[in-house]
């Protein structure tokens, strides 16, 4: 597995996702969206599993601050420029991705990965 967790240190769900993988001793790379954004390639990889509409946190402070509720905007470009608009955590393993805390899906990933290595 080559896991990446995109989120912020303040996000409760992101911390839960990190704990999920730590408890299972599965290495991951944490990308703090408050410090560094998501790259275009990473976003497109996530987008293969999750539509852009589902990645935007329409309930978050950043969405309100940018007044995006009433504007038309390029979703991909906006997410690249303002990564705090992403719902968190975004967990990516290659072309597989989830948004939010999805322990059942991650367990399936782990089982599938274990079967491949046996």
Secondary structure, DSSP 8 states (H G I E B T S, - for coil): --EEEEE-TT-HHHHHHHHHHHHTT--EEEEETTTS---HHHHHHHHTTS-HHHHB-TTSHHHHHTTGGG----HHHHHHH-GGGB-S-EEEETTEEEES--HHHHHHHHHHHHHHH-
